[in-house]
Amino acid sequence: MAGASRVEGSNMAISKISIGQLWKKDGTEDTYLVTRLYTEALSTIVVLRKSGAEDEALLRVKVEQTPKGQGLPGFSPAQEHEGF
C-alpha cells in the first residue's frame, strides 16, 4: 500500500481489535481510528487513520497476539476499558 508505514514498540492488549476502535500513539496525543482489518501471510494487519487528519497517509500495523489478547505495537487503546 503506497504511503503506508509501520510503527513498532511496546503495546497494550485488548481481547479483540475491531473496526471503529480508537488507539492512541504512544508518546503523543494523536488518536487513530481502525478503518480496516485483514489477514496477510498468517498475520493480522490493521489500517489506521489519524483522527482529524484524513489527508495524511494511512498506517499499516501488524497485530500482536499476547497472552492478554491482541495489541498494536506503539499504540494503546484510547478508551479505559476493553468493552469497546
N, C-alpha and C positions, 0 to 999 in steps of 0.2 A: 504494500500500500504506500503510495507516494506521500511524503511528508510525515510519516509515522515515526515515532521514536520509542525507545524502550527505557523504562526507569527501573533501577534496581536499588535495593536497600532492605531495611527491616520492615516488617509488616505486622498488622494485627489481623486476626481471623474472625470470620463470622461463619455461621452454619452453611449458608449458600449465597453466592453472589448472583444477582439478577438484574435485568434491565430496569433502569429507573432509579437505582440506588445512587446515593451521593457519597463520594470519597474525598477526603482532604489530602493534599500532597504534603508529606511530612516536611517540616521546617518552613512551611509557608502557610498563608491563609487561603490559598487557592482551593476551590472546590470543583470537583469534576463529576459529571454525570455518566453513568454506564449506559451507552447507547446501543451496544451490540455485544453478543457472546457467540463464540464459535469454536469448533474443535479443529486443530491443525496438528497433524502428526502426533497424535495421542496426548496433546496438551490443550487446555482450555485457554483461549485468548479473550480478553475484553478490550473493547474500544471505548476510550474515554474522551469526552468533550468538555473543555473548561467552561464552567458556568459563566454566562455573560460575555463570552468571547467566541462567538460562533464562527468567526473568520480565521481563528488560529488553527494550526494543524492538529489533527486528532492524535491521541496517544494509543499505542498498542501495548498492552501489558499482559504477560503470562501469569495466569492464576497459579498460586502455590497451594498445594494440599498440605495441611498441617494436622496434627492430632486434634486441634480445636476446631477445624473446619477449613474454609477457603480464605485466602488472603491475597492482597496485591502488594508486591514489594514496593516500598517507598510511599505507600498510602495507608491511611487509617479511615475506618468508617466515620462519616460525618455526623451520624446520629449516635447517641449514647448507648442505645440498646440494640440487640440483634433482631428485633421484630420488625424489620424494615417493611 
